[in-house]
Amino acid sequence: MEKNRERYDSYEKILRDRQRELESRLNRIDVDLGRTKEQDSDDRATESENDEVLEGLGQAGQAELRAIRAALDRIDNGTYGLCARCGEPISPERLAAVPYAPLCEDCMS
């Protein structure tokens, strides 16, 4: 298990860096969404549209953060890099593209 752990240290760094980046971004989104709204109706309409975009980004960020945390858990328990469905190894190319991928390409299809 320790051998697998060493093998995936670089992925852990990538995941932790992305986790910090997302947490920072989500914090900024929360601050932006909590700011005082303008009284002018035209400005409020624009702010409302902006808030919808921010909420969408926040939801996507939360989903990615959950996937990252799950991947970090898999690193800790020695199952990182193995497909959660079939148990086969996830290709290095897939992990390079999506380091938090829980499924191999076959199971993803």
N, C-alpha and C positions, 0 to 999 in steps of 0.2 A: 504494500500500500504506500510506503514511503517513496518508492521509486516513481509511482504515478504522481505523487504529490510534487516531487521535484520536476517531473516532466511538464507539469502544468503551472509552474510558478509564474511564467511570463503571462499566461492567460489571467491568472489571479491579479497581477498588477494592472493589466488592461481593464479588467472588470472593476477593480477598486477605484481606478482613476475615473472611469465612466460613472461609477456610483457617486463619487464626490461631485463630479460635474453636474449630474442630474439633480442631486440634492440641492446644490447651489441654485441651479436654474429654477427648480420648483419653489424654492424659497423666494426668489425674485418674483415669480408669477404670483405667489400668495400676497406679497407686498403690493404688487400692482393692482391685484383684484380688490384689495382692502382699502385702497386710497379713496379719498373723498371725491365724489362725482361732481361734475360741473352742473350749474343750474340752467345754463342755456340749453334749450331743447335740441338744437342742431348738434351741439357738442356732446350732449348726452347720447344721442343716437349713434354718433361715431364711437364714443366710449363703449356703448353697449355692444357694438360689432366687434370692437377690439377685445372686449372681455370674453366674447364667445370664442374668439380665436385662442386667447390665452387659456381658457378652460379646456379646449381641445388639446392644446399642447401639454397642459398639465395632466390630463388623463392619459395621453400617450406616454408621457414621462413616467407616470406612476406605474403603468403596465411594464415598461422597460425596467424600471427599478425592481419590481417584483421578480422579473425574469433573471436579473442580475443577482439578486439575493439568493434565488433558488440555485443558480449556477455556483455561487460561492459555497452554499451548503453542500452541493455535490462534490466540490473540491475537498471540503473538510471531511466528508464521509467516504472519499475514495472512489466515487462513481462518476466523476466528471469525465467527459469524453466518451461516455457510453450512452447509447440511445435509451431513453427512459421507457420506450415501448418494447423494442426487440432485444435490447442488451448488447447489440453489436457496436463496435467503435464508430464514432462520428468522424468523418474525414477531416484531416487537418485543414483542408481548404474551406470546409464549412465552418469550422471553429474559428478560422482566421477571419472569415466574413461576418460571422455572428457568434461571438465568443460565449454567449449565454444560451446557445441552441440546445434544447433538451432532446431533440430527435435527429436521427440520421436522415439523409436525403430520401431514402426509400420510404421511411415511415412518414415523412413530411408530405409526400405526394399523395 
